[in-house]
């Protein structure tokens, strides 16, 4: 009897503490009220008690984004029994037990949320890329260097002639601090290709990397390709003004 009482008290307390470290949990009553307070909200619709790689990636994202005031990371747990809590809310956004888990990005001022494409796998970096691409919020990505991110955006906003000058600036930066940096070499190689082939190279390279990541590749290859994809995305964000890049994450 004492053991049963201990389990009843200890287990819920432990679960609540663990849950509080991750995404905010929303329901049908709180969803609209909370979502509209943020510039962007990424929400995972899933079973009530998920335990998988996507949930782990989502928890990690929530922890990393805790200081980004404009961004909400939240979950909606859906029950298919009893009162079937949140089932109507999930269905409203195209989420059912057939396609759980599903992630949607809600952006202030836009009527419909964007769906996260999990076809190349679910990682914290993939979720970050998705948010960063569609919101303009600066979230640091694995392999990215903020100083070189800012240089990349300036590079893409520059004229063709000035891009050649920016490339020389990067080469000088590498000589002073990034000579042996794998990431620095990737920034440089992308700049060289853009100078040679134009902006279309970015789209072609993105498609190439996406197709490779959809195939069965080793963990090491996936990590290396992921870093290149992260850095490539910075160059694809050249419509962002440099002063809007936020030193958040």
Phi, psi and omega per residue, in radians:
X1 nan -0.759 3.120
X2 -1.104 -0.673 3.118
X3 -1.113 -0.742 3.128
X4 -1.086 -0.742 3.124
X5 -1.120 -0.698 3.123
X6 -1.083 -0.775 -3.139
X7 -1.132 -0.675 -3.127
X8 -1.133 -0.588 -3.116
X9 -1.512 -0.785 -2.988
X10 -1.285 -0.797 -3.040
X11 -1.119 -0.857 3.109
X12 -1.056 -0.652 3.141
X13 -1.119 -0.746 3.126
X14 -1.112 -0.759 -3.126
X15 -1.121 -0.754 -3.117
X16 -1.095 -0.711 3.121
X17 -1.113 -0.773 -3.138
X18 -1.125 -0.730 -3.108
X19 -1.135 -0.605 -3.081
X20 -1.185 -0.305 -3.137
X21 -1.444 -0.191 -3.069
X22 -1.927 -2.544 -3.099
X23 -1.104 2.727 3.031
X24 -1.276 2.366 3.134
X25 -1.626 2.157 3.141
X26 -1.951 2.757 3.073
X27 -2.400 -3.051 -3.058
X28 -1.086 -0.487 -3.124
X29 -1.434 -0.644 -3.038
X30 -1.666 -0.292 -2.952
X31 -0.930 -1.103 -3.059
X32 -1.102 -0.697 -3.099
X33 -1.091 -0.704 -3.100
X34 -1.409 -0.777 -3.074
X35 -0.978 -0.761 -3.036
X36 -1.264 -0.088 3.109
X37 -1.429 -0.220 -3.017
X38 -2.013 2.627 3.063
X39 -1.124 -0.618 3.133
X40 -2.578 2.529 3.104
X41 -2.447 2.174 3.077
X42 -1.830 2.178 -2.983
X43 -2.206 2.308 3.078
X44 -1.842 2.081 3.036
X45 -1.618 2.197 -3.003
X46 -2.742 3.113 3.034
X47 -1.095 2.854 -3.029
X48 -1.097 -0.629 -3.093
X49 -2.247 1.346 -3.070
X50 -1.381 2.516 3.047
X51 -2.493 1.544 3.130
X52 -2.721 -3.142 -3.086
X53 -1.091 -0.683 -3.138
X54 -1.106 -0.728 -3.129
X55 -1.142 -0.701 3.100
X56 -1.064 -0.749 3.121
X57 -1.130 -0.631 -3.120
X58 -1.228 -0.706 3.098
X59 -1.101 -0.751 3.125
X60 -1.098 -0.698 3.111
X61 -1.078 -0.768 -3.132
X62 -1.069 -0.720 3.130
X63 -1.146 -0.764 -3.106
X64 -1.192 -0.519 -3.053
X65 -1.666 0.215 -3.037
X66 -1.081 -0.435 -3.121
X67 -1.740 0.052 3.107
X68 -1.592 1.672 -2.998
X69 -1.114 -0.473 -3.086
X70 -1.369 -0.227 -3.004
X71 -2.005 2.324 3.029
X72 -1.925 2.299 3.024
X73 -1.964 2.062 -2.988
X74 -2.465 2.832 3.062
X75 -2.243 2.681 2.994
X76 -2.159 1.945 3.130
X77 -1.535 2.170 -3.043
X78 -1.899 2.245 3.112
X79 -1.833 2.350 -3.137
X80 -1.808 0.402 -3.127
X81 -2.520 2.962 3.131
X82 1.038 -2.181 3.134
X83 -1.390 0.004 3.132
X84 0.879 0.946 -3.084
X85 -1.017 2.323 3.056
X86 1.208 0.131 -3.116
X87 -1.142 -0.723 3.134
X88 -1.155 -0.706 3.137
X89 -1.092 -0.796 -3.141
X90 -1.107 -0.752 -3.122
X91 -1.094 -0.605 3.116
X92 -0.991 -0.565 -3.115
X93 -1.881 0.403 3.018
X94 1.321 0.384 -3.131
X95 -1.910 2.148 3.083
X96 -2.363 2.997 -3.127
X97 -1.092 -0.305 3.118
X98 -1.237 -0.631 -3.083
X99 -2.006 0.177 3.060
X100 -1.048 2.568 -0.196
X101 -1.420 2.650 3.108
X102 -2.329 2.411 -3.074
X103 -2.019 2.317 3.123
X104 -2.190 2.493 3.103
X105 -1.916 2.040 3.133
X106 -1.723 2.175 -3.110
X107 -2.057 2.253 -3.112
X108 -1.012 2.293 3.137
X109 1.658 -0.200 3.110
X110 -1.913 2.321 -3.035
X111 -1.207 -0.784 -3.062
X112 -1.865 2.415 3.099
X113 -1.289 2.790 3.103
X114 -1.716 2.479 -3.124
X115 -1.644 2.345 3.083
X116 -1.332 2.271 3.122
X117 -1.553 1.944 -3.099
X118 -1.714 0.300 -3.060
X119 -1.204 -0.376 3.116
X120 -1.813 0.318 3.097
X121 1.763 2.830 -3.109
X122 -2.042 1.967 3.065
X123 -2.334 2.873 3.087
X124 -1.069 -0.679 3.125
X125 -1.128 -0.691 3.124
X126 -1.092 -0.702 3.101
X127 -1.160 -0.714 3.105
X128 -1.078 -0.783 3.125
X129 -1.031 -0.738 -3.140
X130 -1.054 -0.813 3.133
X131 -1.152 -0.844 -3.066
X132 -1.088 -0.730 -3.124
X133 -1.102 -0.665 -2.982
X134 -1.746 -0.146 -3.094
X135 -2.116 -0.409 -3.072
X136 1.479 -0.071 3.071
X137 -1.201 2.411 3.140
X138 -1.547 1.942 3.035
X139 -2.053 2.115 -3.121
X140 -1.102 2.403 -3.122
X141 -2.001 2.640 -3.139
X142 -0.967 2.234 3.126
X143 1.598 -0.299 -3.133
X144 -1.416 2.583 3.097
X145 -2.124 2.102 -2.996
X146 -0.970 -0.740 3.134
X147 -1.035 -0.709 -3.138
X148 -1.372 -0.503 3.012
X149 -1.029 -0.829 -3.127
X150 -1.121 -0.668 3.108
X151 -1.152 -0.670 3.141
X152 -1.121 -0.731 3.139
X153 -1.161 -0.718 3.077
X154 -1.096 -0.702 3.127
X155 -1.025 -0.815 -3.093
X156 -1.242 -0.458 3.113
X157 -1.496 -0.124 -3.096
X158 -1.475 2.854 3.062
X159 -1.244 2.928 -3.117
X160 -1.016 -0.717 -3.130
X161 -1.179 -0.749 -3.121
X162 -1.198 -0.460 3.097
X163 -1.094 -0.619 3.112
X164 -1.142 -0.615 3.098
X165 -1.210 -0.720 3.135
X166 -1.086 -0.627 3.126
X167 -1.091 -0.683 3.103
X168 -1.163 -0.610 3.095
X169 -1.092 -0.744 3.113
X170 -1.111 -0.742 3.140
X171 -1.072 -0.670 3.089
X172 -1.186 -0.682 3.117
X173 -1.100 -0.672 3.131
X174 -1.148 -0.653 3.126
X175 -1.125 -0.508 -3.079
X176 -1.699 -0.285 -3.104
X177 -2.768 -0.252 -3.062
X178 -2.172 0.366 -3.066
X179 -0.998 -0.699 -3.121
X180 -1.846 0.311 -3.098
X181 -1.549 2.143 3.080
X182 -1.070 -0.735 -3.139
X183 -1.109 -0.762 3.126
X184 -0.994 -0.700 3.123
X185 -1.136 -0.603 3.128
X186 -1.223 -0.771 3.080
X187 -0.974 -0.816 -3.113
X188 -1.092 -0.794 -3.090
X189 -1.106 -0.644 3.119
X190 -1.191 -0.739 3.104
X191 -1.059 -0.772 3.141
X192 -1.027 -0.797 -3.121
X193 -1.148 -0.659 3.122
X194 -1.154 -0.713 3.098
X195 -1.097 -0.693 -3.095
X196 -1.326 -0.738 -2.957
X197 -2.001 -0.157 3.141
X198 1.563 3.133 -3.060
X199 -1.107 -0.428 -3.126
X200 -1.060 -0.416 3.126
X201 -1.001 -0.641 -3.084
X202 -1.081 -0.776 3.134
X203 -1.164 -0.776 -3.140
X204 -1.088 -0.727 -3.137
X205 -1.198 -0.691 3.093
X206 -1.054 -0.801 3.135
X207 -1.114 -0.689 3.135
X208 -1.101 -0.825 -3.135
X209 -1.138 -0.694 3.131
X210 -1.067 -0.773 3.131
X211 -1.116 -0.686 3.119
X212 -1.153 -0.759 -3.107
X213 -1.162 -0.402 3.090
X214 -1.317 -0.360 3.109
X215 -1.428 2.996 3.097
X216 -1.388 1.833 3.111
X217 -2.123 2.784 -3.120
X218 -1.197 2.856 -3.139
X219 -1.057 -0.698 -3.132
X220 -1.168 -0.745 3.114
X221 -1.118 -0.720 -3.126
X222 -1.098 -0.692 3.130
X223 -1.133 -0.789 -3.130
X224 -1.134 -0.761 3.125
X225 -1.165 -0.610 3.112
X226 -1.095 -0.704 3.116
X227 -1.124 -0.757 3.114
X228 -1.100 -0.698 3.114
X229 -1.105 -0.713 3.130
X230 -1.057 -0.840 -3.112
X231 -1.174 -0.690 3.114
X232 -1.017 -0.679 -3.101
X233 -1.066 -0.612 3.105
X234 -0.994 -0.746 3.136
X235 -1.181 -0.488 -3.140
X236 -1.400 -0.107 3.141
X237 -1.733 0.453 -3.038
X238 -1.189 -0.159 3.067
X239 -1.388 -0.185 3.033
X240 -1.333 2.397 3.063
X241 -1.361 2.423 -3.067
X242 -0.984 -0.606 -3.112
X243 -1.234 -0.246 3.127
X244 -1.555 -0.114 3.117
X245 -1.218 2.117 -3.003
X246 -1.765 2.337 -3.132
X247 -1.481 1.315 -3.006
X248 -1.878 -0.925 -2.895
X249 -2.177 nan nan
